[in-house]
Amino acid sequence: MSSSQRADLGRALCIITGASRGFGRTVAREMSRLVKPGSAMVLTARSGEDLRALQAELAESEAGRAGLKVQCVPADLAQMEGLLSVVSEAEAAFSEHIDHVILVNNAASLGDVSRFTRTFTEMAEVDSYLSLNVSSCLCLTARILQALPSRPGLQRSIINITSLCALQPFCSWALYCTGKAAREMMFRVLAAEEPDLRVLSYSPGPLDTEMQAVARSSTADPDLRKTFSDMFAAGQLLTCEASCAKLMKLLLEDSFTSGAHIDVFGPDHCVP
Ligand SMILES: NC(=O)c1ccc[n+]([C@@H]2O[C@H](COP(=O)([O-])OP(=O)(O)OC[C@H]3O[C@@H](n4cnc5c(N)ncnc54)[C@H](OP(=O)(O)O)[C@@H]3O)[C@@H](O)[C@H]2O)c1
């Protein structure tokens, strides 16, 4: 451990979207080990059953036995109603003892990667994709910032789970690349506007999750599809745990430039 790394994330309120599976579930597990007693978590996704299974697992963990409070919010983040239920649960879980609010905007969808850009002729389809992947992320972040305002001694960290697709075009991934690019710029603007926030866009690398399985089987572009299949066959996908360890290190060190895009492989990474 470097001398500039803190030992824990404080007495934190962690709000994690897309916590039912994949990377979000791992983030919840790893964060639970790094927060101080008296911390709380609000976990959200559509699958209530998977969230409750994670809640039960955390309750039996060392953190749970030390008093970590975990609330599940089964909600569709593409709907305003779902988003509001997350905000009210976060408000309820907040207390004067909390010294760190951490919002992890992790939930996302891949969109239809089986088609090329020229086929996206229906505004309703594109709007629906952007509603979950961009609008809900902006509005949830804004509402959390309003509901849990700045006060002395309170750190507020906003994490955006991003992708290389925010920076590079991937053929047949128009929706996903557009959403990730828009989302990332939105967080750069936020970081510029609010210097007291700690804003990070973390790119976790190719992860062995359901999203990656869909990418491997459904991507229309043959070269990209082959790249993903080859990576899977060669065992080159990262585990969620390995990538999450890098994110936790970044949060503990807390030395990133607010608004930065940081890739798990470092600044020179440029192929999927
Ligand atoms: N996998 C990769 O290779 C990779 C690479 C770079 C970046 N990323 C990014 O990493 C993050 C996590 O990806 P992942 O691979 O873990 O994906 P995943 O396995 O598909 O999980 C996505 C999560 O988002 C939730 N979600 C999806 N739609 C939702 C909705 N309408 N409302 C609420 N929650 C919703 C899902 O839960 P429910 O279905 O229960 O709602 C699930 O918990 C994403 O932001 C992704 O873009 C992934």
Ligand as a Chemical Component Dictionary entry (heavy atoms), coordinates in Angstrom:
data_LIG
# 
_chem_comp.id                   LIG 
_chem_comp.type                 NON-POLYMER 
_chem_comp.pdbx_formal_charge   0 
_chem_comp.three_letter_code    LIG 
# 
loop_
_chem_comp_atom.comp_id 
_chem_comp_atom.atom_id 
_chem_comp_atom.alt_atom_id 
_chem_comp_atom.type_symbol 
_chem_comp_atom.charge 
_chem_comp_atom.model_Cartn_x 
_chem_comp_atom.model_Cartn_y 
_chem_comp_atom.model_Cartn_z 
_chem_comp_atom.pdbx_ordinal 
LIG N1  N1  N 0  -18.718 -6.183 -19.880 1  
LIG C1  C1  C 0  -17.773 -5.461 -20.479 2  
LIG O1  O1  O 0  -16.922 -6.004 -21.189 3  
LIG C2  C2  C 0  -17.720 -3.973 -20.264 4  
LIG C3  C3  C 0  -16.656 -3.266 -20.857 5  
LIG C4  C4  C 0  -16.566 -1.882 -20.660 6  
LIG C5  C5  C 0  -17.547 -1.243 -19.907 7  
LIG N2  N2  N 1  -18.582 -1.963 -19.369 8  
LIG C6  C6  C 0  -19.574 -1.231 -18.577 9  
LIG O2  O2  O 0  -19.584 -1.781 -17.263 10 
LIG C7  C7  C 0  -20.896 -1.612 -16.690 11 
LIG C8  C8  C 0  -21.407 -2.955 -16.185 12 
LIG O3  O3  O 0  -21.459 -3.853 -17.279 13 
LIG P1  P1  P 0  -21.708 -5.421 -17.100 14 
LIG O4  O4  O 0  -20.846 -6.097 -18.096 15 
LIG O5  O5  O -1 -21.665 -5.785 -15.669 16 
LIG O6  O6  O 0  -23.217 -5.494 -17.651 17 
LIG P2  P2  P 0  -24.393 -6.523 -17.346 18 
LIG O7  O7  O 0  -23.860 -7.822 -16.894 19 
LIG O8  O8  O 0  -25.270 -6.492 -18.558 20 
LIG O9  O9  O 0  -25.140 -5.808 -16.107 21 
LIG C9  C9  C 0  -25.827 -4.609 -16.314 22 
LIG C10 C10 C 0  -26.494 -4.170 -15.030 23 
LIG O10 O10 O 0  -27.329 -3.026 -15.338 24 
LIG C11 C11 C 0  -28.642 -3.280 -14.863 25 
LIG N3  N3  N 0  -29.638 -2.662 -15.740 26 
LIG C12 C12 C 0  -29.798 -2.858 -17.080 27 
LIG N4  N4  N 0  -30.871 -2.187 -17.510 28 
LIG C13 C13 C 0  -31.410 -1.564 -16.434 29 
LIG C14 C14 C 0  -32.563 -0.742 -16.237 30 
LIG N5  N5  N 0  -33.405 -0.442 -17.243 31 
LIG N6  N6  N 0  -32.821 -0.271 -14.989 32 
LIG C15 C15 C 0  -31.996 -0.593 -13.955 33 
LIG N7  N7  N 0  -30.900 -1.374 -14.081 34 
LIG C16 C16 C 0  -30.626 -1.863 -15.308 35 
LIG C17 C17 C 0  -28.769 -4.818 -14.870 36 
LIG O11 O11 O 0  -29.699 -5.266 -13.916 37 
LIG P3  P3  P 0  -31.199 -5.766 -14.256 38 
LIG O12 O12 O 0  -31.168 -6.513 -15.548 39 
LIG O13 O13 O 0  -31.542 -6.607 -13.049 40 
LIG O14 O14 O 0  -32.010 -4.509 -14.326 41 
LIG C18 C18 C 0  -27.379 -5.233 -14.423 42 
LIG O15 O15 O 0  -27.289 -5.207 -13.020 43 
LIG C19 C19 C 0  -21.754 -0.998 -17.801 44 
LIG O16 O16 O 0  -21.811 0.397  -17.648 45 
LIG C20 C20 C 0  -20.998 -1.362 -19.059 46 
LIG O17 O17 O 0  -21.293 -0.476 -20.119 47 
LIG C21 C21 C 0  -18.677 -3.304 -19.527 48 
# 
loop_
_chem_comp_bond.comp_id 
_chem_comp_bond.atom_id_1 
_chem_comp_bond.atom_id_2 
_chem_comp_bond.value_order 
_chem_comp_bond.pdbx_ordinal 
LIG N1  C1  SING 1  
LIG C1  O1  DOUB 2  
LIG C1  C2  SING 3  
LIG C2  C3  SING 4  
LIG C2  C21 DOUB 5  
LIG C3  C4  DOUB 6  
LIG C4  C5  SING 7  
LIG C5  N2  DOUB 8  
LIG N2  C6  SING 9  
LIG N2  C21 SING 10 
LIG C6  O2  SING 11 
LIG C6  C20 SING 12 
LIG O2  C7  SING 13 
LIG C7  C8  SING 14 
LIG C7  C19 SING 15 
LIG C8  O3  SING 16 
LIG O3  P1  SING 17 
LIG P1  O4  DOUB 18 
LIG P1  O5  SING 19 
LIG P1  O6  SING 20 
LIG O6  P2  SING 21 
LIG P2  O7  DOUB 22 
LIG P2  O8  SING 23 
LIG P2  O9  SING 24 
LIG O9  C9  SING 25 
LIG C9  C10 SING 26 
LIG C10 O10 SING 27 
LIG C10 C18 SING 28 
LIG O10 C11 SING 29 
LIG C11 N3  SING 30 
LIG C11 C17 SING 31 
LIG N3  C12 SING 32 
LIG N3  C16 SING 33 
LIG C12 N4  DOUB 34 
LIG N4  C13 SING 35 
LIG C13 C14 SING 36 
LIG C13 C16 DOUB 37 
LIG C14 N5  SING 38 
LIG C14 N6  DOUB 39 
LIG N6  C15 SING 40 
LIG C15 N7  DOUB 41 
LIG N7  C16 SING 42 
LIG C17 O11 SING 43 
LIG C17 C18 SING 44 
LIG O11 P3  SING 45 
LIG P3  O12 DOUB 46 
LIG P3  O13 SING 47 
LIG P3  O14 SING 48 
LIG C18 O15 SING 49 
LIG C19 O16 SING 50 
LIG C19 C20 SING 51 
LIG C20 O17 SING 52 
# 
